[in-house]
Amino acid sequence: MAIKKETISGTNIICEIESSNISKTDFNTESKKLIVDFKTGIQYEYEGVPHEVYTRFRMAESQGSFFNKNIAKVYKYKRL
């Protein structure tokens, strides 16, 4: 897994990810909201994700594993 493309637009960090489940993430550094696009076409928004956690997610050897262990069930989320 790897980040294929990263774009910074204002306070958002948008990453296209090569993963078996995740296709894209959009993290807002001010609101600490993380939107995750899954390959199934479903989107979830996670609240209160610290910038440090998102940085570790981006740098992880496996973004999918890091996401499942450190974000998925840790932070409040909703389906968009």
N, CA and C atoms as a LAMMPS dump frame, in Angstrom:
ITEM: TIMESTEP
0
ITEM: NUMBER OF ATOMS
240
ITEM: BOX BOUNDS ff ff ff
-5.0000000000000000e+02 5.0000000000000000e+02
-5.0000000000000000e+02 5.0000000000000000e+02
-5.0000000000000000e+02 5.0000000000000000e+02
ITEM: ATOMS id mol type element x y z
1 1 1 N 0.835 -1.181 0
2 1 2 C 0 0 0
3 1 3 C 0.878 1.242 0
4 2 1 N 0.375 2.252 -0.645
5 2 2 C 1.159 3.48 -0.709
6 2 3 C 0.267 4.64 -1.108
7 3 1 N 0.74 5.823 -0.816
8 3 2 C 0.047 7.027 -1.257
9 3 3 C 0.454 7.26 -2.709
10 4 1 N -0.532 7.286 -3.586
11 4 2 C -0.27 7.496 -5.013
12 4 3 C -0.134 8.978 -5.329
13 5 1 N -0.94 9.808 -4.648
14 5 2 C -0.931 11.238 -4.905
15 5 3 C -1.399 11.967 -3.656
16 6 1 N -0.746 13.084 -3.357
17 6 2 C -1.145 13.894 -2.201
18 6 3 C -1.294 15.339 -2.651
19 7 1 N -2.411 15.957 -2.274
20 7 2 C -2.691 17.339 -2.618
21 7 3 C -3.057 18.1 -1.353
22 8 1 N -2.506 19.295 -1.202
23 8 2 C -2.881 20.151 -0.077
24 8 3 C -3.657 21.32 -0.653
25 9 1 N -4.888 21.478 -0.167
26 9 2 C -5.775 22.534 -0.642
27 9 3 C -6.303 23.282 0.58
28 10 1 N -5.705 24.432 0.881
29 10 2 C -6.097 25.172 2.078
30 10 3 C -5.772 24.362 3.32
31 11 1 N -6.802 24.023 4.086
32 11 2 C -6.588 23.252 5.316
33 11 3 C -6.828 21.756 5.108
34 12 1 N -7.014 21.328 3.863
35 12 2 C -7.273 19.915 3.579
36 12 3 C -6.056 19.227 2.976
37 13 1 N -5.824 18.01 3.45
38 13 2 C -4.791 17.133 2.888
39 13 3 C -5.546 15.977 2.24
40 14 1 N -5.424 15.869 0.93
41 14 2 C -6.15 14.855 0.175
42 14 3 C -5.139 13.842 -0.36
43 15 1 N -5.368 12.574 -0.034
44 15 2 C -4.45 11.514 -0.458
45 15 3 C -5.201 10.437 -1.228
46 16 1 N -4.682 10.113 -2.4
47 16 2 C -5.151 8.948 -3.14
48 16 3 C -4.264 7.793 -2.697
49 17 1 N -4.898 6.702 -2.293
50 17 2 C -4.167 5.606 -1.658
51 17 3 C -4.302 4.322 -2.46
52 18 1 N -3.196 3.607 -2.569
53 18 2 C -3.198 2.278 -3.178
54 18 3 C -3.39 1.282 -2.047
55 19 1 N -4.613 0.782 -1.912
56 19 2 C -4.98 -0.094 -0.806
57 19 3 C -6.05 -1.057 -1.288
58 20 1 N -6.221 -2.148 -0.576
59 20 2 C -7.258 -3.097 -0.973
60 20 3 C -8.651 -2.587 -0.615
61 21 1 N -8.769 -1.679 0.382
62 21 2 C -10.077 -1.187 0.794
63 21 3 C -10.28 0.313 0.63
64 22 1 N -9.233 1.108 0.838
65 22 2 C -9.352 2.568 0.835
66 22 3 C -8.86 3.124 -0.495
67 23 1 N -9.631 4.065 -1.059
68 23 2 C -9.189 4.684 -2.308
69 23 3 C -8.699 6.116 -2.1
70 24 1 N -9.298 6.843 -1.128
71 24 2 C -8.921 8.247 -0.94
72 24 3 C -9.252 8.692 0.474
73 25 1 N -8.464 9.636 0.992
74 25 2 C -8.781 10.28 2.264
75 25 3 C -8.696 11.782 2.082
76 26 1 N -9.496 12.495 2.876
77 26 2 C -9.51 13.957 2.862
78 26 3 C -9.541 14.393 4.324
79 27 1 N -8.439 14.962 4.799
80 27 2 C -8.316 15.358 6.207
81 27 3 C -8.276 16.869 6.314
82 28 1 N -9.14 17.423 7.174
83 28 2 C -9.15 18.857 7.427
84 28 3 C -8.379 19.121 8.707
85 29 1 N -7.276 19.866 8.605
86 29 2 C -6.397 20.092 9.746
87 29 3 C -7.017 20.998 10.81
88 30 1 N -8.006 21.813 10.441
89 30 2 C -8.66 22.692 11.427
90 30 3 C -9.797 21.977 12.151
91 31 1 N -10.691 21.344 11.4
92 31 2 C -11.851 20.687 12.023
93 31 3 C -11.51 19.303 12.567
94 32 1 N -10.353 18.759 12.159
95 32 2 C -9.911 17.415 12.535
96 32 3 C -10.885 16.332 12.061
97 33 1 N -11.536 16.605 10.928
98 33 2 C -12.437 15.623 10.326
99 33 3 C -11.713 14.909 9.195
100 34 1 N -11.886 13.605 9.177
101 34 2 C -11.268 12.762 8.164
102 34 3 C -12.373 12.078 7.377
103 35 1 N -12.399 12.298 6.073
104 35 2 C -13.347 11.606 5.201
105 35 3 C -12.574 10.518 4.467
106 36 1 N -13.098 9.304 4.564
107 36 2 C -12.456 8.152 3.934
108 36 3 C -13.37 7.612 2.85
109 37 1 N -12.847 7.519 1.635
110 37 2 C -13.563 6.909 0.51
111 37 3 C -13.072 5.478 0.375
112 38 1 N -14.009 4.545 0.459
113 38 2 C -13.66 3.138 0.309
114 38 3 C -13.893 2.696 -1.128
115 39 1 N -13.22 1.648 -1.526
116 39 2 C -13.334 1.156 -2.901
117 39 3 C -14.748 0.682 -3.219
118 40 1 N -15.557 0.443 -2.206
119 40 2 C -16.947 0.032 -2.402
120 40 3 C -17.815 1.211 -2.836
121 41 1 N -17.254 2.436 -2.76
122 41 2 C -18.012 3.629 -3.092
123 41 3 C -18.623 4.31 -1.886
124 42 1 N -18.479 3.709 -0.722
125 42 2 C -19.03 4.265 0.514
126 42 3 C -18.029 5.24 1.121
127 43 1 N -18.558 6.319 1.719
128 43 2 C -17.736 7.327 2.409
129 43 3 C -18.123 7.37 3.877
130 44 1 N -17.119 7.511 4.733
131 44 2 C -17.341 7.729 6.16
132 44 3 C -16.569 8.957 6.596
133 45 1 N -17.131 9.663 7.57
134 45 2 C -16.466 10.82 8.157
135 45 3 C -16.144 10.507 9.611
136 46 1 N -14.892 10.709 9.991
137 46 2 C -14.416 10.46 11.349
138 46 3 C -14.105 11.802 11.993
139 47 1 N -14.593 11.997 13.224
140 47 2 C -14.438 13.276 13.916
141 47 3 C -13.326 13.229 14.951
142 48 1 N -12.661 14.373 15.117
143 48 2 C -11.681 14.529 16.192
144 48 3 C -10.387 13.774 16.004
145 49 1 N -10.036 13.486 14.762
146 49 2 C -8.792 12.762 14.492
147 49 3 C -7.626 13.754 14.585
148 50 1 N -6.709 13.535 15.537
149 50 2 C -5.573 14.459 15.662
150 50 3 C -4.681 14.438 14.417
151 51 1 N -4.102 15.579 14.114
152 51 2 C -3.209 15.689 12.952
153 51 3 C -2.068 14.683 13.054
154 52 1 N -1.562 14.463 14.265
155 52 2 C -0.452 13.513 14.453
156 52 3 C -0.865 12.098 14.042
157 53 1 N -2.115 11.722 14.361
158 53 2 C -2.604 10.38 13.999
159 53 3 C -2.716 10.269 12.486
160 54 1 N -3.223 11.313 11.839
161 54 2 C -3.335 11.281 10.386
162 54 3 C -1.951 11.228 9.73
163 55 1 N -0.997 11.939 10.294
164 55 2 C 0.372 11.898 9.764
165 55 3 C 0.945 10.485 9.888
166 56 1 N 0.73 9.828 11.027
167 56 2 C 1.207 8.45 11.201
168 56 3 C 0.506 7.509 10.222
169 57 1 N -0.79 7.752 9.975
170 57 2 C -1.537 6.968 8.982
171 57 3 C -0.89 7.101 7.604
172 58 1 N -0.58 8.343 7.214
173 58 2 C 0.022 8.585 5.901
174 58 3 C 1.388 7.932 5.775
175 59 1 N 2.14 7.88 6.848
176 59 2 C 3.504 7.348 6.815
177 59 3 C 3.575 5.836 7.08
178 60 1 N 2.441 5.234 7.424
179 60 2 C 2.433 3.812 7.78
180 60 3 C 2.808 2.932 6.585
181 61 1 N 3.415 1.816 6.882
182 61 2 C 3.755 0.856 5.832
183 61 3 C 2.476 0.326 5.184
184 62 1 N 1.44 0.13 6.008
185 62 2 C 0.138 -0.309 5.511
186 62 3 C -0.924 0.65 6.047
187 63 1 N -1.44 1.522 5.184
188 63 2 C -2.468 2.462 5.606
189 63 3 C -3.731 1.728 6.057
190 64 1 N -4.067 0.631 5.378
191 64 2 C -5.261 -0.142 5.745
192 64 3 C -5.176 -0.708 7.148
193 65 1 N -4.05 -1.313 7.48
194 65 2 C -3.865 -1.871 8.828
195 65 3 C -3.863 -0.783 9.88
196 66 1 N -3.154 0.314 9.595
197 66 2 C -3.108 1.423 10.55
198 66 3 C -4.513 1.975 10.766
199 67 1 N -5.259 2.163 9.677
200 67 2 C -6.618 2.684 9.767
201 67 3 C -7.487 1.787 10.64
202 68 1 N -7.449 0.484 10.381
203 68 2 C -8.282 -0.455 11.136
204 68 3 C -7.945 -0.469 12.62
205 69 1 N -6.673 -0.38 12.97
206 69 2 C -6.25 -0.465 14.369
207 69 3 C -6.359 0.865 15.113
208 70 1 N -6.132 1.99 14.425
209 70 2 C -5.971 3.261 15.131
210 70 3 C -7.006 4.337 14.819
211 71 1 N -7.884 4.095 13.847
212 71 2 C -8.864 5.13 13.484
213 71 3 C -10.285 4.572 13.431
214 72 1 N -10.484 3.454 12.728
215 72 2 C -11.82 2.943 12.38
216 72 3 C -12.793 2.875 13.555
217 73 1 N -12.412 2.26 14.636
218 73 2 C -13.334 2.093 15.772
219 73 3 C -12.953 2.978 16.962
220 74 1 N -11.982 3.841 16.754
221 74 2 C -11.491 4.705 17.846
222 74 3 C -12.241 6.042 17.876
223 75 1 N -12.525 6.586 16.706
224 75 2 C -13.128 7.914 16.606
225 75 3 C -14.585 7.816 16.171
226 76 1 N -15.378 8.774 16.617
227 76 2 C -16.784 8.836 16.249
228 76 3 C -16.888 8.981 14.734
229 77 1 N -17.786 8.215 14.135
230 77 2 C -17.891 8.249 12.676
231 77 3 C -19.34 8.186 12.238
232 78 1 N -19.56 8.587 10.975
233 78 2 C -20.882 8.47 10.364
234 78 3 C -20.704 8.211 8.887
235 79 1 N -21.673 7.519 8.329
236 79 2 C -21.662 7.266 6.883
237 79 3 C -22.197 8.496 6.179
238 80 1 N -21.549 8.884 5.09
239 80 2 C -21.988 10.054 4.312
240 80 3 C -22.817 9.619 3.116
